[in-house]
Amino acid sequence: MKKIDLVYTRLRTEERMILEALRKRDCTVELHQDADLVLPLDAERWAGGNVVLMRSMSLTRSRYLAAILEVKGARVVNSSKAITTCGDKILTTLALAAQGVPMPWSFAGFEEEACVAEIERKGYPVVTKPAVGSWGRMVARIDGRSAAEGLMQMRFETGSAQDHVALVQQYIDKPGYDLRVYVMGRAVGGIRRRSEHWVTNTARGAVPERYEVPESHAKLAERAAAAVGTDIAAVDLLETRDGEILVNEVNHCVEFARSIELTQLPLPELIADYAAGVHP
């Protein structure tokens, strides 16, 4: 009987479904709330199981906990390196670029006037987003110079010093949806997120639909997941009006509560199958 440690922030719908699926596979599951974990920073062996499924909602907690547990001999899914890379959109973009994965063009800048000048050179519209963030928050489309100046001023004059970096990306005129492919070593399924708004996150009201992932999309998603080092990932793809497919983001903590009922994708079972099959 395999023992798996499940680290979580809250036992949401996702974690409860994964827990049930693991137990159906005769796995012994020990639950650890991330807020309760106090771990010595040494190489003493982890007293739990050899496989840890990291489901913490906090980027800070998940990457540190994963790193500590790895030093203590645990096999963490996903790894601390993958979490750190996926949790930062600039690091994600660099990892994808290093492997030649097709993406929208983007740039990072550290000063307001320089960023506005580069946006003017590239041309409107463009998209700006925080380097660290999720659920489509703080993502904005810039359609002209006034908006560029205002948004860049906000980016560099609010928050802490670590927030003072602008990530600007090519705006892709999508055909009313984007695509998400779930990868667990291999592509296992996907959803189409449809919305009249240009932001197509389900957290922002997009309606999920199941779609049969063509081989070309599956291979691209698998390349992206491998580039950032994930075991389990949700890879977001953008389709241009001309049918070109580009990788937008890679998510290390797969969330599915808003989509599973409509799409009927057995994601908890697939995650449980993968975790149960991981070799320490």
N, C-alpha and C positions, 0 to 999 in steps of 0.2 A: 504494500500500500504506500503510495507516494505522499509525502508531506510537503505542503506548499504554504508559505506565509503570505498572507494578503495584507498589504499595507494600504490604508485608506484614510481619507479625511472625514468623510461622512458616508454612511452606508446608504448610498442613493439607489435608485432603481437598478443602475448598471451593476453596482457591486453586489447587490442581493442576487441578481440573476446569474452573475458569474459564480458566486459562492454556491448557489444551488446546482449549477452545471458541474462544478468541480466535485461536489459531494456525490453526484450521480455517477461520476467516473471513479468512485471509490478512493478519492483523494482525501487525506486528512488535512483540513485547512485550519490554520491558526490565524486569528484576526489581530491586527495591530493598528490602533489609531495613531496616526503620525504625531499628534500633539502629546501623546503619552510616552513616546520613545525617547529615552535618554541613553545614549550609547557612548561608551568610552572610546576615545580616539587612539586605539591601539590595534594590534593584529590578533588579539585573542579571538578564537573561533566564535562565530555566531551560534547561539544556543538553539536557534530555531531550525527549520528545514534547510535543505541545500538550495532550494529554488524559492525566490521571492518575486511575487507579482506586485509591481509598484503601481498603485492606483491613487496616490496622493494627488489632490487637486492643486497643490501649491508647487510651483516650479522650484522655489528655494528649498522647501523641505524634501521634495522628491529627489533632486539631484544630489543634495548632501547625504541623505539617507542611503541612496543607492551607492554612492562612493564609499561611505563608511562600511556598508554591508559587504561590498566587493572585497575590500581589504580584509574583512573577517571571513572570507572564503565562500560567500554566498554567490549564486548565479542569479543576477537580478534582471528581470524582464519589465521594462527596457533598461539598458545599462545607463550608468551615470553619464557617460560620454554622449550617448544618443539623446538623453533627456536634455543635457546642456545645449547640444547642437539644435535640436528641434525647438527648444524653448526660446531661442533667439533667432529671429527671422534673418538677420544679417549673417549669422554663422550658418544657418540652413542654406541660404543662397550661395555662400562660398563653397560649402560642401557639395552642393549640386553642380556648381560651375566647375569645380575641380574634376568632376566625372563627365563633363560634357552633356549634362541633362538639359534639354531645352526649357527655357523659362522666359517670362517677360524681362526686358532689360530693367535694370534698377541701379540706383547709386545711394551711397551713404555720404552724408555731409555733417559738418560740425559747427557751422556758422551760418547765420540767417542770410546775409547778403550773397554769400557764395552759393547757397542752395537755390535761392531765387534766380540767380543768374544762370545756373545750370538747367533749371526748369524752363526758363525762357529759351535757352538754346535747344533743349530737347523738343519743346512744343507741348501745347495743351491738347486734351486733358491729360493729367497724370493722377496717380493715387499716392497718398502718404499714409503711413501706418506706423505705430510704435514698433520698435525692434522687439520688445517683449510685450506680449498681450495675446488675448484669445477672444473667441466668440464675436469677432467683428467689431470690437470696441475700439474707439478712437481712430477708425479708418475713415478717410475723407477723400473725396474727389476734388481736384483743383482744376477749375475751368478757365482761370485767367490770372493776371498779375496781382490784382487786389486780393484775391483769395490766397494766392501763394504767399504774399507778404504777411497777411494776417495769420495764416496757419503756421508759417515758419516762425513768426514772432512768438506765438503761443508755445511752439515746440521748444524754443530756446530760452524763454523767460519764465517758464513754470516748471514745477517739479524739481528734482534734485539733479546734481551734476551728471549722474549716470543716465538720466533721461535726455540729456542734451545732445542727441544724435538724431538726425533726420534720415528716415528710410523712404525713398521715393521710387515708385515703380511705374512702369508703363501701364496705361489704362487699356484693358482689353474689352472691346465691344462684344460682349457675349450674346448668344442667341436666347437670352431669357433664363439661362440656367448655368450652373457649373456642375462638375462631376467629382465624386469622392469614391476612391477605390480603397478597399480594405486589404491590407497586406499582412499576412502572418507567415513569413518565410516565402510565401507565394501569394498572388492575388486570389482572394476568396469570394469576392463579390463587390458590388458597388451601388451607390445611389445617385440619382440626379436631383439636384436641389433647384427648384424652380421658383422664380420670384419676378415681379414686375419692377422691383427695386434693383439697382445695379449691384448692391451687396446681397449675396445669396447664401448667407449663413442661416441655418435653421434657428439659431438663437435670435436672429433678426427677422423671423417670420417666413422664411422660405419654406416651401412645401416639398418634402422628400418624396421621391418616386424611385422604385427599384429599376435598375437597368442592367441588362446583360452586358458585361464588360467584354468588349472585343479584345482579341489577342494583342493588338498594338497598344491599347490602353493599359492592359495588364502588364505587358513587358516594361512600359515606361514607368508605371507605378512601382514595379519591383526594382527597377534601376534607382529610382529616387529613394526608396526605403533603404536599399543597400548603401547608397551614398552617404546617408546620415547615420547608418549603423543601427537601425531599429530592428527588433524582432517583430513587434506588432506595431502597425502604423495605419493611419488614415491619410491617404495622399490626395490632396485637392488638385484637380486638373481644370484648366480653362480651355475652352474651345473657341477659336476665333470664328468670325463669319465665313472665312474661307475653309474651315474644317481643320486648321492646324491645332494640335494639342500641345499645351504647355503646362509644366508643373508650377503651381502657385505656392503651396505650402505642404509641409509634412507634419502631422500631429502625432505626438508620442503617446498620449493617453486617449485611447479611442472612446468616444462618448456616442451613445446611440439611443438614449431614452426618447428623443423627439422623433426618431425615424423608424424604430424597429416595428411598431405596430402596423404602419402603412406599407413597409417594404417586405416584412416577414423574413428578413435576413436573420439566420440563426447566429448572430454575433456572440452572444454569451457562450454558446456551445463551441463555437470555433475558437474563441479565446481559451476556453477550458481545455479543449483538445490540444492546443499548442502548448499551453503551460504544463499540462500533464506529460507531454512528450519531450520537454526540455531536459537535456542531460546536464547534471550539475558540473 
